[in-house]
Amino acid sequence: MRAIIDVVLPVFGLIFAGVAAGRLRILGQESSQALNGFVYWFALPPLLFLGMARIPVAQAMNLPFIAAYLGSAVVVFILIVVAWRWLFPGSAAELSMAGMNGTFANTGYMGVPLYMTAYGPEGMLPAMIAAVINAAVITGAMIALVELTLGTKQRLDRLLADVGRILITNPLVVAPVAGLVVSGLGLGLPKPLTTFGDLLAAAAGPCALFSVGLFIASRPLNTLVRGRKAVESAWLAAIKLIVHPLAAWLLAISLDLDPFWTASAVILSALPTGALSFVVAQQYRVYVERTSAVILASTMFSLVTLSTVMLLFSHIRPIP
């Protein structure tokens, strides 16, 4: 319980600090866009690159865990898209972002520090693998889907070529892949380079969460907490915090994962929606208000749901 409080409350505090800065007119919405650009291009890439470069490839390739964690996200994403076509009709890009909000866990900014606090360095690997899956696979897939849905008037071959070009030049996809290559080849990294990267990486979480708060402050509160958008955001937060970890548990059990990796699949899926989904939403100007509302709501209520999940698995520890 203490580990949850130590991580969740500071995360919510960063969002609230951004709201306060916006409401007091210390910073404006343009600052939110600038911070997002910094996170997207400069802070997150070194975080993902160094995180992957420091993990031995053999340890990172825990295929049953990857199947449980990624498979649960795919199942829930499909469930959301199918249900939302009838419940909350919108454009294909909006449906894609709704799916991302319901499946993209805050592994980088909450999962990694949570595991460090709860399990120590020896238990960090599941959180690191999940963070890389989120950045390289889920984010890459979401960017591709949004690009496809926003460019449906192009010829298919031209559109696929454009999406491929965007993915291979996207820092959030290239960085972890490059880190995996460095790890696989056993290449050493110069100390000044790693220190520079660590300094940039340390700014990713605070800046992304602060920018969410700035965006929330720039919108009338009733656009976030009233009407269809509020109902839609509440449902997505509930799916993220309850349905997603349940799906991960069912898949982990079916794949016969050991207790610690089963618990990890559930705990990491039970994390609230990550701030990177807001970065992507604002980058493409799609589903931005509802994304910020889902992040805020899921972060608040995760104090209860994530605490419950952690208590259920409190007897399980990583195998040395």
N, C-alpha and C positions, 0 to 999 in steps of 0.2 A: 504493500500500500504506500509506503514511504517513497519508493522508487517512482510510482505513478505521480504522486504529488510533486516530487522534485523535478519532474520533466514536464507534465501537463500544465501546471500553473505558470511556469516561465514562458511556455509557448503562447498561452492565452494572454499573458502579460505583454508580450511583444506585439500581438495584434491590437490589444487595447492601447498600447503606447502610440501606435500608428493612428488609431482613431482619435486619440487626444491631440496629436500633432495636427491632424486635419481639422478637427473641430475648433481648435484654438487658432487656426489659420497660420500656424508656424510653417507648415508645408502644404502644398496643394496637390491636385491629382497628377500634374505633370511630374511631380517628384515620384509618385508611384510608378509611372511609366519608366522614368530614368532608373529607379532601383531595380525594376524588373529586367531592364536591359542589362544592367550590371550583373545581376544574378545569372541570367540566361547565358551570357557570353563570357563572363570573366570569373565568377565565383564557383558555380556548380561544376564546370568542366574539370578544374583541378581536383575538386573533391572526389569526383567519380574516377578520374584517372589514377590518382594516388591510392584510393581505396582498392581499386582492382589490381594495381601493380603490386600491392603489398600482400595480396592473397595468393598462395600457391595454387596453380591451376588445378591440380589434382583434388585439392580440398574444395575448391569452388564448384567443381562439377558433381555436386550431390544431386543426381538426376531425380530420384524420388521426391526429395524436398522441392526441387524446382517444379516438378510436375504438379505437386499438391498446391504450392503457392500460386504459380502461374495459372494452373488449371482452374482454381477457384475463381480467379479474376475473370477468366474467359467465360465461365459459366454465368457468373453474376452480371457481367457486361451484356451478354446475350439476353438474359432475363430482363434487364432494365430496358434495353432497346426495344424488345418486343412489347413489353408492358407500356412503355412510354408512347409508342405509336398510337395507342388507344386512349391512354389516360391523359397525356400531356402532349398533344400533337405539336410538332415543330419541324424545322428543317433537318436534313440529314446531319449537318454539322452540329446542330444543337443536340440531337440524339446521341451523337458520338461523345460530345462533352459531358452529357448526363451520365453516360456509361463510365467515362473516366472518373467522374466525381464519386461514383458508387463503388469503384474498384481500386483507385489509386491511393495507397496507404502512405502515411507520412513516415516512411522508413528512415529517410535521410536525416530529418530534423528532430524526430522523436524516437524512432526505433533504435537507432544506433546509440544515442545517449541513454535510453531506457535500458538497453541490454548491458551497457557499460556499468550502469548503476546497480542493476539487479544481479548480473552474473559475472561481472568482471571481464578482463581482456580475454580469458579462456572461453567465454561464451559468446563472443562478438560475431563469430562467423555467419550464423544465420541472418542476422540483421544486415551485414555487409552484402551477402548474396541477394537478399531481397531488395536492398537499395539499388544494386546494379540492375536487377531485373526490371525494377520500376523505371529506371532512367533509360536503359538501353532498349528494352523490349516494349514495355507498356507505353512509355512516352513516344518512342519511335512509331509504334503502331497508331497511336492517337494522332500524331502529326500527319502520318500518311493518310489516315481516314479523313481528317479535316481538309487536307489538301485535295483529296479526291472529291469530297462533297462540295467544296467551294469552286472546283474547276470542272464541273460536269459538262460544260459546253465544248470542251476541247476534244480532239480526237483521242481515242483510248491510248494509242501508242505514244502520242506526244505527252499525254497526261501522266502515264506511267513513267516515262523518261524524266519528266519534271519532278515527280515525287521521289524517284530514285536519286536524282541530283540533290534534292533538298535534304534527304536523309544522310547521304554520304558527306554533306557539308554541314550537317547539324552538329553543334558542339556537344549536345547531350547524348548523342549516339556515338560520335567518333571517340570521345574521351574514354569511356569505359572499355571500348574495343581496343584502343591503343594501350590502355593499362593492362589488359589481358595479354596482349602481344608481348609487352615488356616483361610481364611475369613469366610467360611461357618460355621466352628466350633467356631468362635469367639475367637480364641486363640490370646493372646497377645505375642508380640515379645520383647525380651530383648533389651534395648536401645543400648548396645554395638554391638549386632548383626545387628540391623538396620543401625547404623552408619557405620559399616564395609561394609555392603552391598551397602549403598549409595555411599561410596567412590569408590568401584569397579565399580558400575553402571555408575558413572559420567565419567569414562574413556572409556566406550563402544563406544559412538558416535565418539569422536575425533580419537580414535585408528583405528576404522574401516575405516573411511573416509581417514585418513592419509595413511593407507595401500593401498587403491585404488590408490592414487597418486603415491606411490612407485612402484606399479605394472605397471602403465602407463609409468612411467619413465624408466622402465626396458625393454620396447619394442620400436622398431623403430616406429616413429610416423606414417609412412605410413601403418603399419599394423592395425592402428585404424581408419584412415581417408581416406583410398583409397580402391577401389575395392569392391568386394561383401560384405565384412565385414562391410564397412562403410555404404553401402546402407541398409543392414539388420539392423544395429544398429540404423540408422536414422528412419526407419519404426517402429521399436519397441519403440523408444522414442516418436514418434508421437502417436502411439496407447496408450501408457501409459498416455500421457498428455491430449489427446483429446477423444479417444474412451472409455477408462475406466471410466472417470467421466460422460460421456454421458450415458453409460449403467447404472451407479449407479443412475443417476437422473431419468431415465425411471422406474427403479425398485422401487425407493423411492416413486415416484408419484403413481405407481400402488398399493403400499402397504399402501397408505394414511398416510405417516409419517407426523408429525407436522413440521412446517417450519424449526425450528432449526435443528432437526435431519435429515431432507431432505438435508439442506445445508451442514451438517456435512458429510453425505454419499458422496456428490459430492466433497467437498473440500478435504477430506482425500483420495479419489480415484484420485484426480488431482495432488497429490504429485508425485515427480519424483521417479524413481526406487531406492529402498533402498539399502544401502551398504551391508546388510546381504545377498543379492543375490550373491554378489561377494564372501563373506565368504564361502557360500555353493559351488559356482562354483570352487573356489580354493581348497576347501576341497576335492572335487572329481576330480579335474583337467579336468573339462568339461566346454567348452564355456567361458573360463576365459577372453580372450581378448575382445570378443564382449560384455560381461557383463560389463567390466570396461568402454567400450566406451558408452554403453547405460546409465550407471550411470552418466557419465560426461556430455553427451549431454542432457539428460532429466533434470539434475540439472540446467544447463545453461539456457535452454529454459523455464523452469518452472517459471523463474522470470517474464516472459510475460504471460504465460498461467494461472499460479496460481494467479497472480495479477488480471487478468480478472475475474476469478471465484470468488475471494474474493470480488471484486467490485460489482458483480452481486448480491451477498448475503449480502452486507454491511449493509442493513437495518434490518437484522434479528439478534436478540440477544437471548441468552439462557433464558429460563423461570426460575425465581428464585425458 
